[in-house]
Amino acid sequence: MSKLHNFSAGPSILPQEAIEASMEGIRNFAGTGLSVLEVSHRGKEFVAVVEETQAIIKELLGVPEGYEILFLGGGASTQFLMVAYNLLETKGAYLKTGVWAANAVKEAKYLGNVEVVASSEDRNYSYIPKGYTIPSDADYFHCTSNNTIYGSQMQSFPDSPVTMVCDMSSDILSRRIDVSKFGLIYAGAQKNMGPAGVTVVIVRKDILGKVTRHIPSMMNYQVHIDKETMFNTPPVFPIFSMLQNLKWVKKVGGVDEMQRRAAARAALLYNEIDSNPLFKGTIDKEDRSQMNACFLLSDESMENQFNAAWKEAGISGIKGHRSAGGYRASMYNALPLESVEALVNVMRTFNASSQSN
Ligand SMILES: *Cc1c(COP(=O)(O)O)cnc(C)c1O
């Protein structure tokens, strides 16, 4: 069977060679004659995997001194709570730009006082709020770099007077960022980094240890740091597989190349959405995501026909999220430009044939 054009929103496309290398590790891990699935996480071969993964993340993202990199379970969703456990004393400030940001607000409220500094909920999360003020008496400011479900993306980050925390689950490694602006970055791996099951946390050590509450061990970043991200058994296989993907990112040119590819894919698709009368975008142009492009049919009665056309072309995963509707093409790092070309061709042909009807 030929491979489908995989626009899945997450878990999502990985480079074929990372999948092959992951399979090889399942068969025979680092020449041990054993599978990576059946060896101790404390053995020297796996400790080397963890260290190499931390090193390659530092290199790819340009992580400065003073930061630790953790590989935790529980998904980005657990970070919504963990951030508040570790940082929230008097007040957390939040930018509410989508469903995930709203969930982060909800979880933080279990632990303390939350101020939503700005929200785009009034227009169905179709833009990124601007001109807001981050209160300087907050313990931290939390934002979501890319709104995976509705398809908006922060094109720049504010100069925050307090520690900035960012959920980068769906656009990490797709563009250059200045890590030093952030006290903490987290990302569930299953969009741009690897398979589901591991969450990457990049945390500046000096922001920790400032809250007075008792933090349960599994929720405590410092406990995980002290145990070199092995306080409990880490998600061994997702880490191993993520490393295979990160090696691919590095080999093909690093984050700069990922950024170039993301821009090319997004330009091609948005250009078609804007020029083809059968489709319309849903997000303010200046805030559009390069990772998740959301669009609607101008005439919803053509839905069945359009669905048949893209399925016929071997396209998979462009149905919109159940809370947003319409279509969403997720274009993560491993998606080849040819897949976007295939989708654009379907859209063009669909328009041409509707004209001739
Ligand atoms: C997918 C996603 C999440 C949720 O991640 P889980 O690993 O399923 O908990 C959170 N934030 C953003 C921005 C996401 O895209």
The ligand as a Gaussian input file, in Angstrom:
#p B3LYP/6-31G(d) Opt

LIG

0 1
 C       -2.435000      18.305000      22.060000
 C       -2.229000      19.470000      22.945000
 C       -2.354000      19.375000      24.343000
 C       -2.781000      18.113000      25.043000
 O       -1.757000      17.220000      25.079000
 P       -1.892000      15.816000      25.837000
 O       -0.523000      15.268000      25.676000
 O       -2.958000      15.043000      25.130000
 O       -2.264000      16.068000      27.242000
 C       -2.094000      20.497000      25.082000
 N       -1.742000      21.672000      24.513000
 C       -1.636000      21.793000      23.179000
 C       -1.242000      23.116000      22.588000
 C       -1.867000      20.700000      22.352000
 O       -1.755000      20.830000      21.024000

